[in-house]
Amino acid sequence: MENLRTPGPTPCPEPVLQAQTKQMINHRGAEFQNIMNGVTQDFKTLFQTKNDLFILTGAGTGGLEAAIVNLFSPDDKILSVSIGVFGDRWASIAQTFGADVTSLKFEMGEAADPDLLRKALQADPKIKAVLITHNETSAGVTNDVASLGRVAKEFDKLLVVDGISSLGSIDCPVDKWQIDVAVAGSQKGWMVPPGMTMLSVSEAAWKAHANAKMPRFYWDFSRAKKYLEKGQTPWTPAVSILYALNVSLKILLQEGLPNIFARHVRLGNMTRKGIKDMGLKLLVVDESYASNTVTAVWPPEGIDPDKLRKTLRDDFKLILSGGQGKLEGKIFRIGHLGYCSEKDIEDTLSAIKKSLPKHGYNPK
């Protein structure tokens, strides 16, 4: 059996896998309505929100697109705060639909600076919203959304957050941080396969939605709200993923949010310590911003990280991720979110330590 240690898709517990083997049901019937309503309420609890919440069939990137087309009109000014590949992707989505995007970019490995965000908002009062990636998996960095969000609200801007690799793993209290739209994806900390994106929508976001003119059909929040009143989705949902969520969210709720967050802190600390004990360096510049769901690692000088990953896959059935964007072929990444234990990380670190000498490096 493979030790899948990518930041998504992530492994699934056996009860979650078994849940998907159930026969299909009528997605306009009472049984589906009960599941949909229950899963929606569970997500609200885990998002720490009383806002509307929609479960839509699609990848996390679809959720990012949904946030853009439901809130904005062409030529609206948006400030994109990016610390990596996924922040850049979100800006590109907004530009594709005609938004006037100003990019506040930071080097991969760095977290966004609230003071620089404040300066950017002071420089252009016409900016309508701020896009922020909470946890950037391409760099292994977690932004301080609480501080960044306070700055956005100083200027009365919409706060739109990509929480795809944080929600359900890292504390992200949607209502407390005044997040207007928070986006998640099923294949991360929720411990189910890819196929669903989840979004919470605040009252301020609904006001923006009422005036938004970007084209939308499949992702329309108004349609989603109308159908959710009947315990349904506008379009045919990924029924099997709903089955899986109905089980996985109960597992998470039983563990409890404080314990979930503490477990990910332990796994993150354990991974980073193990990597540093081998004499390897982390990509994150300031470890206080290190992600507790994925760790990005510089390989020793002269070692090809992709060849190292191949050795890990062939010899130990350990699957790690490579670098993305300008870091492609330069780093490797270890996922430790969702269905992950200390034993999984022990095995991961042991395999890396045994594989490095085959590539000419002897760990400390």
Contacts in CASP RR format, 6 or more apart in sequence:
PFRMAT RR
TARGET T0000
AUTHOR 0000-0000-0000
METHOD contacts of the structure
MODEL  1
MENLRTPGPTPCPEPVLQAQTKQMINHRGAEFQNIMNGVTQDFKTLFQTK
NDLFILTGAGTGGLEAAIVNLFSPDDKILSVSIGVFGDRWASIAQTFGAD
VTSLKFEMGEAADPDLLRKALQADPKIKAVLITHNETSAGVTNDVASLGR
VAKEFDKLLVVDGISSLGSIDCPVDKWQIDVAVAGSQKGWMVPPGMTMLS
VSEAAWKAHANAKMPRFYWDFSRAKKYLEKGQTPWTPAVSILYALNVSLK
ILLQEGLPNIFARHVRLGNMTRKGIKDMGLKLLVVDESYASNTVTAVWPP
EGIDPDKLRKTLRDDFKLILSGGQGKLEGKIFRIGHLGYCSEKDIEDTLS
AIKKSLPKHGYNPK
1 317 0 8 1.000
2 317 0 8 1.000
2 318 0 8 1.000
2 319 0 8 1.000
3 316 0 8 1.000
3 317 0 8 1.000
3 318 0 8 1.000
3 319 0 8 1.000
3 344 0 8 1.000
3 347 0 8 1.000
3 348 0 8 1.000
3 351 0 8 1.000
4 10 0 8 1.000
4 11 0 8 1.000
4 319 0 8 1.000
5 318 0 8 1.000
5 319 0 8 1.000
5 320 0 8 1.000
5 334 0 8 1.000
5 335 0 8 1.000
5 336 0 8 1.000
5 340 0 8 1.000
5 344 0 8 1.000
5 348 0 8 1.000
6 319 0 8 1.000
6 320 0 8 1.000
6 321 0 8 1.000
6 333 0 8 1.000
6 335 0 8 1.000
7 137 0 8 1.000
7 165 0 8 1.000
7 188 0 8 1.000
7 293 0 8 1.000
7 294 0 8 1.000
7 321 0 8 1.000
7 333 0 8 1.000
7 335 0 8 1.000
7 337 0 8 1.000
8 137 0 8 1.000
8 165 0 8 1.000
8 187 0 8 1.000
8 188 0 8 1.000
8 194 0 8 1.000
8 335 0 8 1.000
8 337 0 8 1.000
9 187 0 8 1.000
9 193 0 8 1.000
9 194 0 8 1.000
10 187 0 8 1.000
10 188 0 8 1.000
10 189 0 8 1.000
10 191 0 8 1.000
10 335 0 8 1.000
10 337 0 8 1.000
10 338 0 8 1.000
10 339 0 8 1.000
10 340 0 8 1.000
11 191 0 8 1.000
11 338 0 8 1.000
11 339 0 8 1.000
11 340 0 8 1.000
12 191 0 8 1.000
12 192 0 8 1.000
12 193 0 8 1.000
12 244 0 8 1.000
12 248 0 8 1.000
12 339 0 8 1.000
13 191 0 8 1.000
13 248 0 8 1.000
13 251 0 8 1.000
13 339 0 8 1.000
15 247 0 8 1.000
15 251 0 8 1.000
16 191 0 8 1.000
16 192 0 8 1.000
16 244 0 8 1.000
16 247 0 8 1.000
16 248 0 8 1.000
16 251 0 8 1.000
17 244 0 8 1.000
19 243 0 8 1.000
19 244 0 8 1.000
19 246 0 8 1.000
19 247 0 8 1.000
20 193 0 8 1.000
20 240 0 8 1.000
20 241 0 8 1.000
20 243 0 8 1.000
20 244 0 8 1.000
22 240 0 8 1.000
22 243 0 8 1.000
24 239 0 8 1.000
25 31 0 8 1.000
25 32 0 8 1.000
25 239 0 8 1.000
26 32 0 8 1.000
27 232 0 8 1.000
27 233 0 8 1.000
27 236 0 8 1.000
27 237 0 8 1.000
27 239 0 8 1.000
28 232 0 8 1.000
29 232 0 8 1.000
32 231 0 8 1.000
32 232 0 8 1.000
32 239 0 8 1.000
32 242 0 8 1.000
33 230 0 8 1.000
33 231 0 8 1.000
33 232 0 8 1.000
35 242 0 8 1.000
35 243 0 8 1.000
35 246 0 8 1.000
36 55 0 8 1.000
36 228 0 8 1.000
36 231 0 8 1.000
36 232 0 8 1.000
36 233 0 8 1.000
36 237 0 8 1.000
36 242 0 8 1.000
37 231 0 8 1.000
38 246 0 8 1.000
39 55 0 8 1.000
39 242 0 8 1.000
39 245 0 8 1.000
39 246 0 8 1.000
39 249 0 8 1.000
40 53 0 8 1.000
40 54 0 8 1.000
40 55 0 8 1.000
40 228 0 8 1.000
40 231 0 8 1.000
42 245 0 8 1.000
42 249 0 8 1.000
42 250 0 8 1.000
42 253 0 8 1.000
43 53 0 8 1.000
43 55 0 8 1.000
43 184 0 8 1.000
43 198 0 8 1.000
43 249 0 8 1.000
44 50 0 8 1.000
44 51 0 8 1.000
44 53 0 8 1.000
44 200 0 8 1.000
45 253 0 8 1.000
46 167 0 8 1.000
46 168 0 8 1.000
46 249 0 8 1.000
46 252 0 8 1.000
46 253 0 8 1.000
46 257 0 8 1.000
47 53 0 8 1.000
47 167 0 8 1.000
47 172 0 8 1.000
47 174 0 8 1.000
47 182 0 8 1.000
47 184 0 8 1.000
47 198 0 8 1.000
47 200 0 8 1.000
48 172 0 8 1.000
48 173 0 8 1.000
48 174 0 8 1.000
48 175 0 8 1.000
48 176 0 8 1.000
48 257 0 8 1.000
49 174 0 8 1.000
49 175 0 8 1.000
49 182 0 8 1.000
49 200 0 8 1.000
50 175 0 8 1.000
51 174 0 8 1.000
51 175 0 8 1.000
51 200 0 8 1.000
51 201 0 8 1.000
51 202 0 8 1.000
51 203 0 8 1.000
52 200 0 8 1.000
52 201 0 8 1.000
52 206 0 8 1.000
52 221 0 8 1.000
52 225 0 8 1.000
52 228 0 8 1.000
53 198 0 8 1.000
53 199 0 8 1.000
53 200 0 8 1.000
53 201 0 8 1.000
54 198 0 8 1.000
54 199 0 8 1.000
54 201 0 8 1.000
54 221 0 8 1.000
54 224 0 8 1.000
54 225 0 8 1.000
54 228 0 8 1.000
55 196 0 8 1.000
55 197 0 8 1.000
55 198 0 8 1.000
55 233 0 8 1.000
55 237 0 8 1.000
55 242 0 8 1.000
55 245 0 8 1.000
56 62 0 8 1.000
56 63 0 8 1.000
56 66 0 8 1.000
56 196 0 8 1.000
56 197 0 8 1.000
56 198 0 8 1.000
56 199 0 8 1.000
56 219 0 8 1.000
56 224 0 8 1.000
56 233 0 8 1.000
57 195 0 8 1.000
57 196 0 8 1.000
57 197 0 8 1.000
57 233 0 8 1.000
57 235 0 8 1.000
57 236 0 8 1.000
57 237 0 8 1.000
57 238 0 8 1.000
57 241 0 8 1.000
58 194 0 8 1.000
58 195 0 8 1.000
58 196 0 8 1.000
58 197 0 8 1.000
58 238 0 8 1.000
59 185 0 8 1.000
59 194 0 8 1.000
59 195 0 8 1.000
59 197 0 8 1.000
60 164 0 8 1.000
60 183 0 8 1.000
60 184 0 8 1.000
60 185 0 8 1.000
60 197 0 8 1.000
61 89 0 8 1.000
61 93 0 8 1.000
62 197 0 8 1.000
62 219 0 8 1.000
63 183 0 8 1.000
63 185 0 8 1.000
63 197 0 8 1.000
63 199 0 8 1.000
63 219 0 8 1.000
64 89 0 8 1.000
64 90 0 8 1.000
64 93 0 8 1.000
64 162 0 8 1.000
64 164 0 8 1.000
64 183 0 8 1.000
65 93 0 8 1.000
65 97 0 8 1.000
65 219 0 8 1.000
66 183 0 8 1.000
66 197 0 8 1.000
66 199 0 8 1.000
66 216 0 8 1.000
66 219 0 8 1.000
66 221 0 8 1.000
67 160 0 8 1.000
67 181 0 8 1.000
67 183 0 8 1.000
67 199 0 8 1.000
68 90 0 8 1.000
68 93 0 8 1.000
68 94 0 8 1.000
68 97 0 8 1.000
68 99 0 8 1.000
68 214 0 8 1.000
69 97 0 8 1.000
69 212 0 8 1.000
69 214 0 8 1.000
69 215 0 8 1.000
69 216 0 8 1.000
69 219 0 8 1.000
70 181 0 8 1.000
70 201 0 8 1.000
70 205 0 8 1.000
70 209 0 8 1.000
70 212 0 8 1.000
70 214 0 8 1.000
70 216 0 8 1.000
70 219 0 8 1.000
70 220 0 8 1.000
70 221 0 8 1.000
71 129 0 8 1.000
71 158 0 8 1.000
71 160 0 8 1.000
71 180 0 8 1.000
71 181 0 8 1.000
71 205 0 8 1.000
71 208 0 8 1.000
71 209 0 8 1.000
71 212 0 8 1.000
72 78 0 8 1.000
72 94 0 8 1.000
72 97 0 8 1.000
72 99 0 8 1.000
72 128 0 8 1.000
72 129 0 8 1.000
72 208 0 8 1.000
72 212 0 8 1.000
72 214 0 8 1.000
73 211 0 8 1.000
73 212 0 8 1.000
73 213 0 8 1.000
73 214 0 8 1.000
74 97 0 8 1.000
74 98 0 8 1.000
74 99 0 8 1.000
74 213 0 8 1.000
74 214 0 8 1.000
75 98 0 8 1.000
75 99 0 8 1.000
75 100 0 8 1.000
76 99 0 8 1.000
76 100 0 8 1.000
76 128 0 8 1.000
76 129 0 8 1.000
77 99 0 8 1.000
77 100 0 8 1.000
77 101 0 8 1.000
77 102 0 8 1.000
77 124 0 8 1.000
77 126 0 8 1.000
77 127 0 8 1.000
77 128 0 8 1.000
78 91 0 8 1.000
78 94 0 8 1.000
78 99 0 8 1.000
78 100 0 8 1.000
78 101 0 8 1.000
78 102 0 8 1.000
78 127 0 8 1.000
78 128 0 8 1.000
78 129 0 8 1.000
78 130 0 8 1.000
78 131 0 8 1.000
79 101 0 8 1.000
79 102 0 8 1.000
79 104 0 8 1.000
79 117 0 8 1.000
79 120 0 8 1.000
79 121 0 8 1.000
79 124 0 8 1.000
79 127 0 8 1.000
79 129 0 8 1.000
79 130 0 8 1.000
79 131 0 8 1.000
79 157 0 8 1.000
80 87 0 8 1.000
80 90 0 8 1.000
80 91 0 8 1.000
80 94 0 8 1.000
80 101 0 8 1.000
80 102 0 8 1.000
80 103 0 8 1.000
80 104 0 8 1.000
80 131 0 8 1.000
81 87 0 8 1.000
81 104 0 8 1.000
81 106 0 8 1.000
81 112 0 8 1.000
81 117 0 8 1.000
81 130 0 8 1.000
81 131 0 8 1.000
81 132 0 8 1.000
81 133 0 8 1.000
81 143 0 8 1.000
81 148 0 8 1.000
82 88 0 8 1.000
82 90 0 8 1.000
82 91 0 8 1.000
82 103 0 8 1.000
82 104 0 8 1.000
82 105 0 8 1.000
82 106 0 8 1.000
82 133 0 8 1.000
83 105 0 8 1.000
83 106 0 8 1.000
83 107 0 8 1.000
83 108 0 8 1.000
83 109 0 8 1.000
83 110 0 8 1.000
83 111 0 8 1.000
83 112 0 8 1.000
83 133 0 8 1.000
83 136 0 8 1.000
83 139 0 8 1.000
83 141 0 8 1.000
83 143 0 8 1.000
84 105 0 8 1.000
84 106 0 8 1.000
84 108 0 8 1.000
84 133 0 8 1.000
84 136 0 8 1.000
84 138 0 8 1.000
84 139 0 8 1.000
85 108 0 8 1.000
85 136 0 8 1.000
85 138 0 8 1.000
85 139 0 8 1.000
85 324 0 8 1.000
85 325 0 8 1.000
86 133 0 8 1.000
86 136 0 8 1.000
86 137 0 8 1.000
86 138 0 8 1.000
86 162 0 8 1.000
86 164 0 8 1.000
87 131 0 8 1.000
87 133 0 8 1.000
87 136 0 8 1.000
87 162 0 8 1.000
88 103 0 8 1.000
88 105 0 8 1.000
90 131 0 8 1.000
90 133 0 8 1.000
90 162 0 8 1.000
91 101 0 8 1.000
91 103 0 8 1.000
91 131 0 8 1.000
94 101 0 8 1.000
94 131 0 8 1.000
95 101 0 8 1.000
97 214 0 8 1.000
97 215 0 8 1.000
98 214 0 8 1.000
99 214 0 8 1.000
102 120 0 8 1.000
102 124 0 8 1.000
102 127 0 8 1.000
104 112 0 8 1.000
104 116 0 8 1.000
104 117 0 8 1.000
104 120 0 8 1.000
106 112 0 8 1.000
106 113 0 8 1.000
107 285 0 8 1.000
108 136 0 8 1.000
108 138 0 8 1.000
108 139 0 8 1.000
108 141 0 8 1.000
108 283 0 8 1.000
108 326 0 8 1.000
108 327 0 8 1.000
109 139 0 8 1.000
109 140 0 8 1.000
109 141 0 8 1.000
109 283 0 8 1.000
109 284 0 8 1.000
109 285 0 8 1.000
109 296 0 8 1.000
110 141 0 8 1.000
110 285 0 8 1.000
110 286 0 8 1.000
110 289 0 8 1.000
111 141 0 8 1.000
111 142 0 8 1.000
111 143 0 8 1.000
111 144 0 8 1.000
111 286 0 8 1.000
111 289 0 8 1.000
112 132 0 8 1.000
112 143 0 8 1.000
112 144 0 8 1.000
112 148 0 8 1.000
114 144 0 8 1.000
114 147 0 8 1.000
114 148 0 8 1.000
114 150 0 8 1.000
114 151 0 8 1.000
117 130 0 8 1.000
117 148 0 8 1.000
117 151 0 8 1.000
117 152 0 8 1.000
118 151 0 8 1.000
118 154 0 8 1.000
120 127 0 8 1.000
121 127 0 8 1.000
121 130 0 8 1.000
121 151 0 8 1.000
121 152 0 8 1.000
121 154 0 8 1.000
121 155 0 8 1.000
121 157 0 8 1.000
122 155 0 8 1.000
125 155 0 8 1.000
127 155 0 8 1.000
127 157 0 8 1.000
128 157 0 8 1.000
128 158 0 8 1.000
128 208 0 8 1.000
129 157 0 8 1.000
129 158 0 8 1.000
129 159 0 8 1.000
129 160 0 8 1.000
129 180 0 8 1.000
129 208 0 8 1.000
130 148 0 8 1.000
130 149 0 8 1.000
130 152 0 8 1.000
130 157 0 8 1.000
130 158 0 8 1.000
130 159 0 8 1.000
130 160 0 8 1.000
131 160 0 8 1.000
131 161 0 8 1.000
131 162 0 8 1.000
132 143 0 8 1.000
132 145 0 8 1.000
132 148 0 8 1.000
132 149 0 8 1.000
132 152 0 8 1.000
132 159 0 8 1.000
132 160 0 8 1.000
132 161 0 8 1.000
132 162 0 8 1.000
133 143 0 8 1.000
133 161 0 8 1.000
133 162 0 8 1.000
133 163 0 8 1.000
134 142 0 8 1.000
134 143 0 8 1.000
134 145 0 8 1.000
134 161 0 8 1.000
134 162 0 8 1.000
134 163 0 8 1.000
134 165 0 8 1.000
134 166 0 8 1.000
134 167 0 8 1.000
134 170 0 8 1.000
134 172 0 8 1.000
135 141 0 8 1.000
135 142 0 8 1.000
135 143 0 8 1.000
135 163 0 8 1.000
135 164 0 8 1.000
135 165 0 8 1.000
135 166 0 8 1.000
135 170 0 8 1.000
135 291 0 8 1.000
135 293 0 8 1.000
135 294 0 8 1.000
136 142 0 8 1.000
136 143 0 8 1.000
136 291 0 8 1.000
137 165 0 8 1.000
137 291 0 8 1.000
137 293 0 8 1.000
137 294 0 8 1.000
137 333 0 8 1.000
138 296 0 8 1.000
138 323 0 8 1.000
138 324 0 8 1.000
138 325 0 8 1.000
138 327 0 8 1.000
138 333 0 8 1.000
139 283 0 8 1.000
139 284 0 8 1.000
139 296 0 8 1.000
139 327 0 8 1.000
140 283 0 8 1.000
140 284 0 8 1.000
140 290 0 8 1.000
140 291 0 8 1.000
140 294 0 8 1.000
140 295 0 8 1.000
140 296 0 8 1.000
140 333 0 8 1.000
141 283 0 8 1.000
141 284 0 8 1.000
141 289 0 8 1.000
141 290 0 8 1.000
141 291 0 8 1.000
141 296 0 8 1.000
142 166 0 8 1.000
142 170 0 8 1.000
142 289 0 8 1.000
142 290 0 8 1.000
142 291 0 8 1.000
142 292 0 8 1.000
143 289 0 8 1.000
144 289 0 8 1.000
145 161 0 8 1.000
145 172 0 8 1.000
145 177 0 8 1.000
145 179 0 8 1.000
146 177 0 8 1.000
149 159 0 8 1.000
149 177 0 8 1.000
149 178 0 8 1.000
149 179 0 8 1.000
152 158 0 8 1.000
152 159 0 8 1.000
153 159 0 8 1.000
153 178 0 8 1.000
158 180 0 8 1.000
158 181 0 8 1.000
158 204 0 8 1.000
158 205 0 8 1.000
158 208 0 8 1.000
159 177 0 8 1.000
159 178 0 8 1.000
159 179 0 8 1.000
159 180 0 8 1.000
160 179 0 8 1.000
160 180 0 8 1.000
160 181 0 8 1.000
160 183 0 8 1.000
160 205 0 8 1.000
161 172 0 8 1.000
161 177 0 8 1.000
161 179 0 8 1.000
161 181 0 8 1.000
161 182 0 8 1.000
161 183 0 8 1.000
162 183 0 8 1.000
163 172 0 8 1.000
163 182 0 8 1.000
163 183 0 8 1.000
163 184 0 8 1.000
164 183 0 8 1.000
164 184 0 8 1.000
164 185 0 8 1.000
164 188 0 8 1.000
165 188 0 8 1.000
165 189 0 8 1.000
165 291 0 8 1.000
165 293 0 8 1.000
165 294 0 8 1.000
165 337 0 8 1.000
166 172 0 8 1.000
166 293 0 8 1.000
167 182 0 8 1.000
167 184 0 8 1.000
167 185 0 8 1.000
167 188 0 8 1.000
167 189 0 8 1.000
167 198 0 8 1.000
168 184 0 8 1.000
168 188 0 8 1.000
168 189 0 8 1.000
168 190 0 8 1.000
168 252 0 8 1.000
168 257 0 8 1.000
168 260 0 8 1.000
168 338 0 8 1.000
169 188 0 8 1.000
169 189 0 8 1.000
169 260 0 8 1.000
169 261 0 8 1.000
169 264 0 8 1.000
169 292 0 8 1.000
169 293 0 8 1.000
169 337 0 8 1.000
169 338 0 8 1.000
170 261 0 8 1.000
170 264 0 8 1.000
170 291 0 8 1.000
170 292 0 8 1.000
170 293 0 8 1.000
171 257 0 8 1.000
171 261 0 8 1.000
172 179 0 8 1.000
172 182 0 8 1.000
174 182 0 8 1.000
174 200 0 8 1.000
178 202 0 8 1.000
179 200 0 8 1.000
179 202 0 8 1.000
180 201 0 8 1.000
180 202 0 8 1.000
180 204 0 8 1.000
180 205 0 8 1.000
180 208 0 8 1.000
181 199 0 8 1.000
181 200 0 8 1.000
181 201 0 8 1.000
181 202 0 8 1.000
181 205 0 8 1.000
182 199 0 8 1.000
182 200 0 8 1.000
183 197 0 8 1.000
183 198 0 8 1.000
183 199 0 8 1.000
184 190 0 8 1.000
184 197 0 8 1.000
184 198 0 8 1.000
184 199 0 8 1.000
185 194 0 8 1.000
185 195 0 8 1.000
185 196 0 8 1.000
185 197 0 8 1.000
185 198 0 8 1.000
186 192 0 8 1.000
186 193 0 8 1.000
186 194 0 8 1.000
186 195 0 8 1.000
186 196 0 8 1.000
186 197 0 8 1.000
186 198 0 8 1.000
186 241 0 8 1.000
186 244 0 8 1.000
186 245 0 8 1.000
187 193 0 8 1.000
187 194 0 8 1.000
187 195 0 8 1.000
188 293 0 8 1.000
188 337 0 8 1.000
188 338 0 8 1.000
189 293 0 8 1.000
189 337 0 8 1.000
189 338 0 8 1.000
189 339 0 8 1.000
190 245 0 8 1.000
190 248 0 8 1.000
190 249 0 8 1.000
190 252 0 8 1.000
190 338 0 8 1.000
191 248 0 8 1.000
191 251 0 8 1.000
191 252 0 8 1.000
191 338 0 8 1.000
191 339 0 8 1.000
192 241 0 8 1.000
192 244 0 8 1.000
192 245 0 8 1.000
192 248 0 8 1.000
193 241 0 8 1.000
193 244 0 8 1.000
195 238 0 8 1.000
195 241 0 8 1.000
196 237 0 8 1.000
196 238 0 8 1.000
196 241 0 8 1.000
196 242 0 8 1.000
196 245 0 8 1.000
199 221 0 8 1.000
201 209 0 8 1.000
201 221 0 8 1.000
206 221 0 8 1.000
209 221 0 8 1.000
209 222 0 8 1.000
218 234 0 8 1.000
218 235 0 8 1.000
220 234 0 8 1.000
223 234 0 8 1.000
224 233 0 8 1.000
224 234 0 8 1.000
226 234 0 8 1.000
227 233 0 8 1.000
227 234 0 8 1.000
252 260 0 8 1.000
255 263 0 8 1.000
264 292 0 8 1.000
264 293 0 8 1.000
264 336 0 8 1.000
264 337 0 8 1.000
264 338 0 8 1.000
265 292 0 8 1.000
266 342 0 8 1.000
267 292 0 8 1.000
267 336 0 8 1.000
267 337 0 8 1.000
267 340 0 8 1.000
267 342 0 8 1.000
267 345 0 8 1.000
268 290 0 8 1.000
268 291 0 8 1.000
268 292 0 8 1.000
268 293 0 8 1.000
268 295 0 8 1.000
268 336 0 8 1.000
268 345 0 8 1.000
269 292 0 8 1.000
270 336 0 8 1.000
270 342 0 8 1.000
270 345 0 8 1.000
270 349 0 8 1.000
271 295 0 8 1.000
271 334 0 8 1.000
271 335 0 8 1.000
271 336 0 8 1.000
271 345 0 8 1.000
271 348 0 8 1.000
271 349 0 8 1.000
272 282 0 8 1.000
272 287 0 8 1.000
272 290 0 8 1.000
272 295 0 8 1.000
274 349 0 8 1.000
275 282 0 8 1.000
275 295 0 8 1.000
275 297 0 8 1.000
275 334 0 8 1.000
275 349 0 8 1.000
275 352 0 8 1.000
276 282 0 8 1.000
277 363 0 8 1.000
277 364 0 8 1.000
278 349 0 8 1.000
278 352 0 8 1.000
278 353 0 8 1.000
278 356 0 8 1.000
278 363 0 8 1.000
278 364 0 8 1.000
279 300 0 8 1.000
279 363 0 8 1.000
279 364 0 8 1.000
280 297 0 8 1.000
280 298 0 8 1.000
280 299 0 8 1.000
280 300 0 8 1.000
280 363 0 8 1.000
281 297 0 8 1.000
281 298 0 8 1.000
282 290 0 8 1.000
282 295 0 8 1.000
282 296 0 8 1.000
282 297 0 8 1.000
282 298 0 8 1.000
283 296 0 8 1.000
283 297 0 8 1.000
283 298 0 8 1.000
283 327 0 8 1.000
283 331 0 8 1.000
284 290 0 8 1.000
284 291 0 8 1.000
284 296 0 8 1.000
292 336 0 8 1.000
292 337 0 8 1.000
293 335 0 8 1.000
293 336 0 8 1.000
293 337 0 8 1.000
293 338 0 8 1.000
294 321 0 8 1.000
294 333 0 8 1.000
294 334 0 8 1.000
294 335 0 8 1.000
294 336 0 8 1.000
294 337 0 8 1.000
295 333 0 8 1.000
295 334 0 8 1.000
295 335 0 8 1.000
295 336 0 8 1.000
296 323 0 8 1.000
296 327 0 8 1.000
296 331 0 8 1.000
296 332 0 8 1.000
296 333 0 8 1.000
297 305 0 8 1.000
297 331 0 8 1.000
297 332 0 8 1.000
297 333 0 8 1.000
297 334 0 8 1.000
298 330 0 8 1.000
298 331 0 8 1.000
299 305 0 8 1.000
299 308 0 8 1.000
299 331 0 8 1.000
299 332 0 8 1.000
300 356 0 8 1.000
300 359 0 8 1.000
300 360 0 8 1.000
300 361 0 8 1.000
303 356 0 8 1.000
303 359 0 8 1.000
303 360 0 8 1.000
303 361 0 8 1.000
304 329 0 8 1.000
304 359 0 8 1.000
305 322 0 8 1.000
305 323 0 8 1.000
305 329 0 8 1.000
305 330 0 8 1.000
305 331 0 8 1.000
305 332 0 8 1.000
306 322 0 8 1.000
306 329 0 8 1.000
306 332 0 8 1.000
307 359 0 8 1.000
308 332 0 8 1.000
308 352 0 8 1.000
308 355 0 8 1.000
308 356 0 8 1.000
308 359 0 8 1.000
309 319 0 8 1.000
309 320 0 8 1.000
309 322 0 8 1.000
309 332 0 8 1.000
311 355 0 8 1.000
311 358 0 8 1.000
311 359 0 8 1.000
312 318 0 8 1.000
312 319 0 8 1.000
312 320 0 8 1.000
312 351 0 8 1.000
312 352 0 8 1.000
312 355 0 8 1.000
313 319 0 8 1.000
315 351 0 8 1.000
315 354 0 8 1.000
315 355 0 8 1.000
316 347 0 8 1.000
316 351 0 8 1.000
316 354 0 8 1.000
316 355 0 8 1.000
318 347 0 8 1.000
318 348 0 8 1.000
318 351 0 8 1.000
318 352 0 8 1.000
320 332 0 8 1.000
320 333 0 8 1.000
320 334 0 8 1.000
320 335 0 8 1.000
320 348 0 8 1.000
321 332 0 8 1.000
321 333 0 8 1.000
321 334 0 8 1.000
321 335 0 8 1.000
322 328 0 8 1.000
322 329 0 8 1.000
322 331 0 8 1.000
322 332 0 8 1.000
322 333 0 8 1.000
323 329 0 8 1.000
323 330 0 8 1.000
323 331 0 8 1.000
323 332 0 8 1.000
323 333 0 8 1.000
334 348 0 8 1.000
336 344 0 8 1.000
336 345 0 8 1.000
353 363 0 8 1.000
356 362 0 8 1.000
356 363 0 8 1.000
357 363 0 8 1.000
END
